[in-house]
Amino acid sequence: MEPQAQDAASSGLIPGRVPELVILDCDGVLIDSEIISARMLVQELAEHGVQIDLAYVARHFLGRSYPTVIAEIRRDFGVTLPDGFEEDYRNRLLDAFKRGLQIMPGVRDMLDALDVPVCVATSSSPRRVEMSLRLVDLWKRLGPVTFTAHEVAHGKPAPDLFLHAAARMGANPAACLVIEDSLPGIRAGLAAGMTVWRFTGGSHMGTDTPPEPDDARPHLRFADFNSFYTLAPALRTPR
């Protein structure tokens, strides 16, 4: 099936094939965290002379690992951040998460009704993803099947993380359904030979979110996990 975005009335699944595994991104998919992270990064970088806005973060950093973001800042702005920047940023971000992090609406019900295995594949650090999922009471359920970019040589948009997750879960990559929000994540899923749906319901996404470029076209876009089983009824546990 060619990667081509479809509307919510049609299915992005390959006809006649029920996925063996659903692979979920974390930030911006399971949890509404990307807007918090973006605002915090803009604020922290401004204190070191780097002036960017939320749109810049969305274009360049969404879905990327922290080392990749810092390398791009160094390259594009000629700024070497102090040794303590990463730890200070992470600590302040986690404090902000404690104050305002929310699970995406419909996620818990979707997980409760899912009839195939599920796992998480995220660019977040192990510490951040654990704390994030604990805050929304998903860690006990998803912690044992959460995989991070720290476990592979190359993060998104390389396919390594999704292929690693599929291998660890014993699934054929061609039979995996990836739920992503970021363009690097979409590219990674497509490069892994997986079916990719783009979730657009996070607070960091808006009606002005531009169409995906040709190399990052998901098989389907959706904005509400409450519609998940309308789109993929074969994945629901029989009632």
N, C-alpha and C positions, 0 to 999 in steps of 0.2 A: 504493500500500500504506500502510495506516495505521501510524504508529509505535507498535508494541506489543511489549514484551519477550516473548521466547519462551525455552523451555528449550533446552538444548544438543542435543536430539535432533531439532530442527526447523531449517529454514533460514530465515535472515532476508533472503535474496536474493529479488528479484522473480522469479517463475517465468518461465523462458524467456529471461532476460537475464543475460549474463555481464558483470560490471563491466569497464569500460575501464581503470580506474585504481583502485589501492588507496592510500589516504591514511592514513598512520600518524602519530599523535601520538608524541612522543618520551618525555618524562618520564612514568613510570608505565605505559608501553606497551612501547617498545623497551628501556628501561633501568629498573632498579628503584631510582629516584632519589628518589621523592617522600617516602619516610620519612626519608631523610637530610636533604632540604631542610626538611621540617617541623620536625624536631628542632633543626636549626641556627637556623631562624627564631625558634622559641620561646626558645631560649637567648639569641640576640642581642637580641631585643626586651625580654627580662627585664632586661637590663643598662641599659635606658633606661626602666624603670618600667612597661612594658606587660606585663601578666600574662595570657597565654593558654595553652591546652593544645593537644595534637595534634588533638583533636576539633574545636576552634575553627578551626584551620588547614584541616582537611578541609572543613568547612562553608563557609568564607568565601573561601579563597584557592586551593584546588586548581584548577589549570588556568588561573589568571589570570596576566597579565603582571606584572612587578615594579612598574611605575608604578601600576597599578591597586591592587595590594596596599598600597603606601605611601599612596596617596590614601585608601583605606578606613581605614587605621590613623590617619591624621591626623583624619579625620572622626569616627570612632567613639570614639577615645580622647583626642582633643584634644592629641595629641603631635606635635610637629614634630621629626623625627629630624635629627641633625646632618649636615652636608654630606658627611662621609666615611663615613656609615653604609653606603650602597649598595656602595661599593668594598670596604670592610672585610668586609661580609657575603659578597659574591661571592667574594672571595679565600679566605676561610675555608671557604666552601662547596666551592669547587673543590679545596681541599686535602683536604677530607673525601671528595670523590669519588675523588681519587687513592688514598685509603686503602681505600675500600670499595665503589666502584660496580661493579655487576654487570649484564650483559646479561640480559634476561628469558629464562628457559629456553624453548627451542624456536624463538626468533626467527630464529636463523641458518639453521636447517633450513627454516623457512617461507620465508624470502627466497630461499634457494637453489632452491627448487622452484616459485616463483611464475611463472606463465605470462603475466602482464599487467604493465604498467608499475607502478612504485611510487614514492611520494615521501613526504616528511615535512613536516608542518605543525605548528609548535610555538610556544607562547607564550614560550619561552626566548629569551634574548638570543643574537645570533650567536656571541659569544665562548663562552658557556656550552654551546650545543648542539654547536659544533665540538669543544670539549675533551671533552665527554661522549662523543660518538660516536668520537672518537679513542681514548679510554680503553678502549672495548669493541671496537675494531677494526672499526667500521662506517663511518668517515668516507669512506674511498676509494670505498666503494660508494654511500653515500647523500648525501654532502656536496654533489655537483652538483645534487641534486634535493631539497634541504632549504630550506624557506621559513619565515620567522619573522614574528612579529607586527610587527616593525619595518618590514616592507615594506607594511603596509596602514594605513588610517586608524583602523580600529576592530578591536581584538582580540576573541577569544572572550568572550562568547557570540554576538557578531555573526558573520555568515557570511563576512565579507570575506576572511579568511585562506584558508578552504577554497575559495572561488570563485577567489581569486588562484592558488592551487596548481593547480586544475583548468585554468584558462586557460593558465598557463605550460606545463602538460603536454599541452595540446591535447585535453582530455577534456570531454565533456558532463557537467555537474554531476549530472544525473539518472542517469548511468551510473557514478558513483563510489561506492566502498565506503570509509567512514571507520571507523578503529579508534581509539576514545577510551576514556579512563578517567574523566574528570571530567565533572560536570554542565554546566559552561560549554561544554566541548568537544562534548558530545552536543547541546546546544541549537544550537551553531554549525553542526554538520553537518546537523541537521534543517532549520534555517533556510535552508541552502544547497540544500535539496531532494535531499540525498544519502541513501543507505542507511547507517545507523549501527549498528555493533556496539560494545557496551561490554565492554572487557577488565577483569576483576576479579581478576586473579591477582597484582597487585603487593603488596608487603609493607605498603603503607599501606591496603589494603583488607582486610576481615575478614568473618567470618560474620555480624557484627552490622551490616554495611553496610546502611543502610535502603533500601527500594525507591525507585526514581526517582519524582519528582513527575510529574504528568500532562504538563507541558510539556517533559520531558526523558526520555521513554520511548524507549530504543533499540529497534531492530528485533530484536536478539538480544543475549544476554549469554553470555560464555564466560570461562573462567579459566585456560586452558592453550593455548599456541600449538601444542603437539603435537597438539591436536585440530582445528586450523584446517582441514585438508583433509578431515576427516570432515564438517565443516560446509559446506565449499565445495569439493567435489572438482573442479568445473569450472575452478577457478583453478590447479590443479596442472599443471605441465609434463608432457605425455605421456611415459610411460616407454618 
